[in-house]
Amino acid sequence: MNKEILLDVKNLKQYFNISGGTIIKAVDDISFQIYKGETFGLVGESGSGKSTTGRSIIRLYEPTSGEIYYRGERIAVGNMSIESWKKEIHSLKNHQSDEIQKLEADIDQLQKQLQKATNSLKQTIKKQIKTKEKQIIALKENYRLNSQEDIEVLKSKIKNAKNDNIVKPRFRKSVQMIFQDPMASLNPRLRVIDIIAEGIDVHHLIDTNGLTKAEVQDLREEKVMQMLEKVGLSKDHAGRYPHEFSGGQRQRIGIARALITSPDFIIADEPISALDVSIQAQVVNLLNDLKAEFGLTYLFIAHDLSMVRYISNRIGVMHLGKLLELGSSDQINDNPIHPYTKSLLSAIPLPDPDYELSRTRLVYDKSQVNYDVGSWIEVEPQHYVLGTETEVKKWLELD
């Protein structure tokens, strides 16, 4: 049975212009799909482009290029894609104009030759002029029938793209984000009940018809209390402020805020990296429980491959804005192919003194790999690596 594709990212690029005209390619032409009901892990060291990918998907950033589809509906088109269509329209218009101008110049030249020509050459030159005039008529007709139709198609693409780039309320409701730093993402001036209830208020999740203001407030409070219990907090916490909680509790508040709109897809942007190790497992187990209860789909962003392996069905490995390897959790951990993936795995410590004494840390040398010339190569079913055929063959032989 074919899996339902919930999110489809195609050739996503996210570039940033900084001072001096320098362009930072935070995400550089990556493509992947996330299936409904799965947890897709995105791993890599700091600065690899993981969080930027998540923020581009949820439209906190406007993508530079590429397309993003959610439930088969396009939700974003990069500005570079739109600009390329505009250039194509300009090129189509200019192409016909340049050819006609060249033919008209030829006719002018022939007219001058005609004035100087002897009687024996006049008929030949007149035929040449008529031929070029017919070519101009044919070009104009071709433009009217073909190029103009292409231009209308491109204009329609641009119009649709601009419409698709408008963030729809249903998308905002269906896709939510859990941020890395729970304290920075919570408004310190609001009580917990109001922080979580923001989603209810913004998306008008309570039908107020026939209800008094007090009854609406009671329903709002009831929804928040239920959600607090779902994430392992008590009703007593509703009236407190964010600074009164520990890091783990704040992250639970962030999770409750994300879940209050009943989303289908959650982007978890390193939700455990700011937490104590003793709390990390609790939060990950909570996410797994909520996934099962509400039928959620996760994009789980992290740099800890061991934790990602625990929670994820499939894993994508990123480095310097590129997606280098993609496969199931077992494929990535048991049969890594790309040297960068192997390097990440070799850095994972284990609570085994004997293993730690013999553990060899693999140092990744980026200079030995050219990301720009590689392509996706399937090394085993649903397991892909970015590289040239020569590179991938070499990496496979090393195993």
Residue pairs with C-beta under 8 A, 6 or more apart in sequence:
3 35
3 36
3 38
4 35
4 36
5 33
5 34
5 35
5 36
5 69
5 72
6 34
6 35
6 36
6 70
6 71
6 264
6 265
6 297
7 33
7 34
7 57
7 68
7 69
7 70
7 265
7 297
7 299
8 33
8 34
8 68
8 69
8 70
9 30
9 31
9 32
9 33
9 53
9 57
9 66
9 68
9 69
10 31
10 66
10 67
10 68
10 69
11 29
11 30
11 31
11 65
11 66
11 67
12 27
12 29
12 30
12 31
12 53
12 56
12 63
12 65
12 66
12 67
12 68
12 78
13 25
13 27
13 28
13 29
13 63
13 64
13 65
13 66
13 78
13 80
14 25
14 26
14 27
14 49
14 52
14 53
14 56
14 61
14 63
14 64
14 321
15 23
15 24
15 25
15 26
15 64
15 65
16 23
16 24
16 26
17 23
17 24
18 24
25 320
25 321
26 49
26 52
26 321
27 49
27 52
27 53
27 56
27 321
28 49
28 320
28 321
28 322
28 371
29 65
29 66
29 322
30 49
30 53
30 318
30 321
30 322
30 323
31 66
31 323
32 40
32 316
32 323
32 326
34 40
34 265
34 297
34 299
35 297
36 264
36 297
37 295
37 297
38 297
38 298
38 313
38 314
39 291
39 297
39 298
39 300
39 311
39 312
39 313
40 297
40 298
40 299
40 300
40 312
40 313
40 314
40 315
40 316
41 300
41 301
41 302
41 308
41 309
41 311
41 312
41 314
41 315
41 316
41 329
42 50
42 53
42 54
42 299
42 300
42 301
42 302
42 315
42 316
42 318
43 50
43 301
43 302
43 303
43 304
43 305
43 308
43 315
43 316
43 317
43 318
43 344
44 50
44 303
44 317
44 318
44 319
44 344
45 303
45 319
45 344
46 303
47 320
48 318
48 319
48 320
48 321
49 318
49 320
49 321
49 322
50 269
50 270
50 301
50 302
50 303
50 318
51 180
51 269
51 270
51 301
52 61
53 301
53 318
54 177
54 267
54 269
54 299
54 301
55 61
55 269
56 62
56 63
56 68
56 76
57 68
57 175
57 267
57 299
58 175
58 177
58 267
59 75
59 76
59 167
59 171
60 177
62 76
62 78
62 79
62 165
63 76
63 77
63 78
63 79
64 78
64 79
64 80
65 78
65 79
65 80
65 81
66 77
66 78
66 81
67 74
67 76
67 77
67 78
67 81
68 74
68 75
68 76
69 75
70 171
70 174
70 175
70 265
73 164
74 164
75 164
75 167
75 168
75 171
76 164
76 165
77 161
77 164
77 165
81 161
82 158
82 161
82 162
85 154
85 157
85 158
85 161
86 154
86 158
88 154
89 151
89 154
89 155
92 147
92 150
92 151
92 154
93 147
93 151
95 147
96 139
96 140
96 142
96 143
96 147
99 139
100 136
100 139
100 140
103 132
103 135
103 136
103 139
104 136
106 132
107 129
107 132
107 133
110 125
110 128
110 129
110 132
111 129
113 121
113 125
114 122
114 125
114 126
114 129
117 125
169 203
172 202
172 203
173 199
173 203
173 261
173 262
173 263
174 261
174 263
174 264
174 265
175 263
175 264
175 265
175 266
175 267
176 199
176 257
176 258
176 259
176 261
176 263
176 265
176 266
176 267
177 258
177 266
177 267
177 268
177 269
178 251
178 254
178 255
178 258
178 266
178 267
178 268
178 269
178 271
179 185
179 254
179 269
179 271
180 269
180 270
180 271
180 273
180 274
181 274
182 242
182 247
182 250
182 251
182 253
182 254
182 274
183 242
183 243
183 247
183 250
185 254
186 195
186 242
186 250
186 253
186 254
187 195
187 242
188 241
188 242
188 243
189 241
190 241
191 238
191 239
191 240
191 241
192 228
192 237
192 238
192 239
192 240
192 241
192 242
192 253
193 221
193 224
193 238
193 239
195 242
195 253
195 257
196 224
196 227
196 228
196 253
196 256
196 257
196 260
197 220
197 221
197 223
197 224
197 260
198 257
199 205
199 257
199 260
199 261
200 206
200 220
200 223
200 224
200 260
200 261
201 220
203 261
205 223
205 260
205 261
205 262
206 216
206 219
206 220
206 223
208 216
211 219
221 238
223 260
224 238
224 256
224 260
225 235
225 238
227 256
227 259
227 260
228 234
228 235
228 237
228 238
228 256
229 235
230 256
230 259
230 290
230 293
231 252
231 253
231 255
231 256
231 259
231 286
231 290
232 252
232 282
232 286
233 249
233 252
233 253
233 256
237 245
237 249
237 253
242 250
242 253
245 253
246 279
247 274
247 275
247 276
247 279
248 275
248 276
248 279
248 282
248 283
251 271
251 272
251 274
251 275
251 283
252 283
252 286
254 271
255 271
255 283
255 286
255 287
255 290
258 266
259 266
259 290
259 294
262 294
263 296
264 295
264 296
264 297
265 296
265 297
265 298
265 299
266 296
266 297
266 298
266 299
267 298
267 299
267 301
268 287
268 298
268 299
268 300
268 301
269 301
270 301
270 302
270 303
271 283
271 287
271 300
272 279
272 280
272 283
272 284
272 302
272 304
272 307
273 302
273 303
273 304
275 283
280 307
284 307
284 310
284 311
287 298
287 300
287 311
288 311
290 296
291 297
291 298
298 311
300 308
300 311
300 312
302 308
304 348
305 315
305 332
305 333
305 344
305 345
305 348
306 348
308 315
308 329
309 315
309 329
309 332
309 333
312 329
313 328
313 329
314 326
314 327
314 328
314 329
315 326
315 327
315 328
315 329
315 332
315 333
316 323
316 325
316 326
317 323
317 324
317 325
317 326
317 332
317 338
317 340
317 341
317 344
318 324
319 340
319 366
320 366
320 371
322 371
322 386
323 386
324 338
324 340
324 341
324 371
324 385
324 386
325 332
325 336
325 337
325 338
325 340
325 341
325 383
325 384
325 385
325 386
326 383
326 384
327 380
327 382
327 383
327 384
328 382
328 383
331 380
331 382
331 383
332 341
333 345
335 380
335 383
335 399
336 342
336 345
337 379
337 383
337 385
337 392
337 395
337 396
337 399
338 385
338 386
338 387
338 395
339 362
339 364
339 365
339 368
339 369
339 395
340 364
340 366
340 369
342 362
342 364
343 362
343 363
343 364
346 359
346 360
346 361
346 362
347 361
349 356
349 359
350 356
350 359
369 387
369 391
370 388
371 386
373 388
374 386
374 387
374 388
374 391
375 386
375 387
375 388
376 384
376 385
376 386
377 384
377 385
377 386
377 387
377 389
377 392
378 384
379 385
379 392
379 396
385 392
385 395
387 395
